[in-house]
Amino acid sequence: MKIDIISAHPDMFEGFLDHSILKIGKEKGLIEITVHDLRKWTEDKHHTVDDTPYGGGPGMIMKIEPFHQAITELRQEDSFVILTTPAGEIYDQEKAHKFLDYRHLIIICGHYKGIDARIDNFIDMKLSVGDYILTGGELPAAIIVDSVCRLIPGVISDLDSALSDSFENGLLDCSYYTRPYDFMGLKVPEVLTSGNHKKIDEWRYNDSIEITEKYRPELLKKLNKK
């Protein structure tokens, strides 16, 4: 998979893309990630990417021209263009799997008060990572990249482990334990040491249901509606 990220602050991605799972994926040749400086597509000597809003008001608005030129240059026949924005659909694991269908993702990072609204004519989807305020779209872009790339076969050595994580089946994951068996009188549930894999699977599923009902009951309601 090829991923192009367009940002006015590309330095924010330094380090993140060269560690852990993403590093492994790149070394194996399974993913190609490039962060582009939006200023590359500006035409004035100051490389201006923002301006004051029409109609007045506080803050600065990112200009449409450099984004349009960037998308035009990077877009391929099989590209899918994503804009990270509070106005987007809430990102979830289902969308992460959906993005595996595309060989090329272009992720646009907004900043300041946002991007000139005409950007909507040149993208395929708007995505939000939650109802809170961030400085820009760089962190959401990093979240999307990490969550998608870890699903690519070969990036994670144990894909079965990844596919049993929280949200994969619409539930939070169950509780896990490791040595020591007894820690300050707190013991591991006996079923997990029984060797009976059928009972262990049943316990883990029921525990997953209980944890989801306790911490994220809306997920159960969402499942029941399907």
N, C-alpha and C positions, 0 to 999 in steps of 0.2 A: 504494500500500500504506500502511496505517495501522499504526503500532507504538506501543504504550503500554508504558512501563517503570515498574515499581513498585520504589522503593528508599527505604531509610531515610537514604540519603546522596546525594540527587540532585545536590548540587554537584559530585560526582565526574565528572559528564558534561559540565560546562561546558567549552566550547572544542571538544571532540571532535565534537560534532554540527554545528558551524558552520564546518567547514573541508572542503576538498577535495571528494571525491565526494558525501558526504552533503549538503553545502551546495548543490551543483549540483542534486541530486535534489529537494531541498526547494524551491529557487527555480523549478524547472520544474513544480512541483506533482505530481511523480510519487510522492513519499513524504511522509508526515506523521508526525513523531516527537514524542511528548510524554513527558517524564519527570515522574512523579508522586512527591510526598513521601508516604511511607507514613503519616507522622504526621497527615496530613489525615483519615485514617479512625480515629484514636484518639478516645476519649470522655472521658478523664480530663484534668484541668487541666495535668498535666505532659507530656501526649502520649507516654505510655510505650509502647514497642514491644517490650520484652523483659522477661523475668522469670527467676527462678531455676528450675532444672530439678526436676521431681518426682523423688524418689529421691536427691536430693543430687548433689554433684559440682561440679567447677569450671565456670566459664563461665556465659554467659547464653543463654537460648533466646528466639527471637523469637515473639511471641504470635500465635495463629491468628486472633483476631477482626479486626484491621485488614486483614490480607491477604484474608480472606473477604469483607469489605465492599468492598474495592477491586475484587476480581475480579467480584463481583456487580454493581457499578456500571458497570464498564467492558466486561464481556463482551457481545458481540453474537451474532447468530445464526451468523455465519461466523467467529467468533473461535477462535484456537488459543492455549492457555495453556502457556507454557514456564517451568519452574523450573530455574535454574542451580544445580547441586549436584554434588559429587564422586560421588554415587550414580547419576548419570545415564548415559545412553548417550554414547559418545564422539562429539563433533561432528565432522562431515566435510563435504566438498564436496557429496556426494550429498544430505545433509540440507538444506544451503543451498538447493539447487535445489528440494527438496520443499516448502520453506516458501513458495516463489513461488506455490504453489497456493492459499495463504490470503490473503484481502484484509486480515485484521486479526490481528496477533500481539500477545499480552500476555506480557511477559517479567518474571518475578519474581526479584528479587535477594535472596538470603539474606545474612546477616551473623552475626557473633559465632559461637556454637557451632552455629547452624543454626536452622531453623524448626520449630515444633511439628509433629510427624509427621502430624497430621491434615490438613495442607495437601495431602497426596496425593489426598484425595477431591475436590479442586477444580481440579486441573490436568490437562493432556492429555499432557505429556511432561516427563521429566527429562533435562537435558543437562549433560555435563561437557566442558570444553575441554582436559582433560589430567590426568595423574596428578601433580599438584603442589599445594601449598597456597597459596591466595590469601586476602587479608583478607576479601573478600566477593564477591558475585556481580556486581558492577558491571562489572568488566573482561570477564568472560565475556559479559555482555549486550552490551557494546560490540562485541565480536568478532562475535557473531551478527548484530547490526544491520549492521555494515559488510559482512560477507561476503554477506548476502542482498541488501542494497540495490544493491550494485554489479552484480548480475545482472539488475536490472530494465531492460528496454529503454529507452534514452534517458538513463539516469543516467550511463553511460560512453559517450562519443562513439564509441569504437571497440570495440563489443562483441566483434568477432572476436578482438581482442587479449586481452580478458578470458577468452574461452572457450578460449584456447590456453595459459593459465597452468598452473602446477603443480597437480596433483590433478584437473584437469578430465577427463582421460581415465584417471585412476588412476595416472599416472606423474608424476615430477618433470619440470619443463620442461627443454628443452635449453639449451646454452650460447649466449650472444649476444655479438656484437662490434660496435663502431662505430669511427669514425676516432680515431686514426691507424691505418693498415694495419699499420705496423711501429712497435712501442713497445719500445725498448731491446732490439731483436733478437727480440722476441716478435711473431710475425706471425699475422694472421688466417688460418684454414684456407682454402686456395685454392678449395675448392668453393663457398664463400660469395660469392666474387667472380666466379664463372664465368658467371652469368646463366642457368644451366640450372636452372630451378625444380623440375623433377622430381628431379634429383640433390640439390638443396638440401633438399627435403622429406625425401628418404630419409636424408640425413646428419643432419638434425635429429631424426628419429624414432629412428635408431640411437643418437645421442648421448643422447637422453632415456632410452633403455633402459639405457645404460651408467651414466649418472649415478644412476638409480634403483637399479640393482644395487649400486652402490658405497656409496651413502649410506642408502638405504631399501629393502633387499632384501625386507622383509616386504610391501611394496606389490606387488612382482612375484608373490609367492606368492599374495596375495589375488586378483590378476587371473587367475592360472592356475586358481584354484578356480571362477571364474565360468563 
